[in-house]
Amino acid sequence: MKSIITVVGRDQVGLIASVCRLLAEKDVNVFYIDQSIKEGYFNMFMIVRLKDQGSNFKAISDSLNKLSKEIGVEITIQRTELFDEMYKISRSGLWFVQMMFLKLKVWLSIKI
């Protein structure tokens, strides 16, 4: 299962190593990694593949949450399916038209 991991927080030595070590222990393959540091703040984006689905995702999520608290940064993991669907909805022209129609309907009900 492909997933997206983000890491955000104050820059410190060993952030990438800590996250990658945990992922290697959990048999998670990293396909893409991008990181930047701006004015002392660290940001990392990863695309990974989990070996198993279901309970493995939960176990890895729990481990990342624990690591997050230990090293003092925010670490999140999302399934790419959820991420992709959220992106489709937010970029959909039909979604925009529907939202505008609802706003117009509410506005008209207040004015009439």
C-alpha positions in Angstrom: 0.0 0.0 0.0 1.4 3.4 -1.0 1.3 6.1 1.7 2.5 9.6 2.2 4.6 10.6 5.2 5.3 14.2 6.2 7.6 15.4 8.9 7.6 19.1 10.0 9.3 20.8 12.9 12.4 22.5 14.2 15.6 21.3 12.4 17.8 19.0 14.4 20.6 16.5 13.6 19.3 13.0 12.8 15.7 13.6 11.8 15.9 11.8 8.5 18.0 9.0 10.0 15.4 8.5 12.8 12.4 8.3 10.5 14.2 6.1 7.9 15.5 3.8 10.6 12.0 3.2 11.9 10.7 2.6 8.4 13.4 0.1 7.7 12.7 -1.7 10.9 9.0 -1.9 9.8 10.0 -3.2 6.3 8.7 0.0 4.6 10.2 0.9 1.3 10.9 4.6 0.6 10.2 5.5 -3.1 10.6 9.2 -2.9 11.9 11.7 -0.4 12.2 15.5 -0.5 13.3 17.6 2.3 14.0 21.3 2.9 15.1 23.6 5.7 13.9 27.1 5.8 14.8 29.5 8.7 15.5 26.6 11.0 12.3 24.7 10.2 12.5 21.2 8.7 10.0 19.8 6.2 10.1 16.4 4.7 7.7 14.6 2.2 8.0 10.9 1.5 6.2 8.4 -0.7 6.5 5.0 0.8 5.1 1.5 0.2 4.0 -0.7 3.1 4.5 -4.4 2.8 1.1 -5.3 4.2 -2.2 -3.5 4.6 -4.7 -2.9 7.4 -3.2 -3.6 10.8 0.3 -2.9 9.5 -0.7 0.7 8.6 -2.0 1.2 12.1 1.1 -0.2 13.7 3.4 2.0 11.6 1.2 5.0 12.3 1.4 4.3 16.0 5.2 3.9 15.8 5.5 7.2 13.9 3.3 9.0 16.5 5.6 7.6 19.3 8.7 8.7 17.4 7.1 12.1 16.8 6.8 12.7 20.5 10.3 11.4 21.2 12.1 13.7 18.7 9.7 16.7 19.0 8.4 17.0 15.4 5.0 16.4 13.7 4.9 13.2 11.7 1.9 12.1 9.7 1.1 9.2 7.5 -1.8 9.1 5.0 -2.9 6.4 2.6 -2.5 7.7 -1.0 -6.0 6.6 -1.9 -7.4 9.1 0.7 -5.0 11.8 -0.3 -5.9 11.3 -4.0 -9.6 11.4 -3.4 -9.3 14.6 -1.3 -7.3 16.2 -4.1 -9.9 15.2 -6.8 -12.8 16.7 -4.7 -10.9 19.9 -4.0 -10.0 20.4 -7.7 -13.3 19.3 -9.2 -15.1 21.9 -11.3 -18.4 20.2 -10.5 -17.6 20.5 -6.8 -17.1 24.2 -7.2 -20.3 24.7 -9.2 -22.2 22.7 -6.5 -20.8 24.8 -3.7 -21.6 28.1 -5.5 -25.2 26.8 -6.2 -25.6 26.0 -2.5 -24.3 29.4 -1.4 -26.6 31.1 -3.9 -29.6 29.1 -2.6 -28.8 30.0 1.0 -28.3 33.7 0.0 -31.7 33.7 -1.9 -33.5 32.1 1.0 -32.3 34.8 3.3 -33.1 37.7 0.9 -36.6 36.4 0.0 
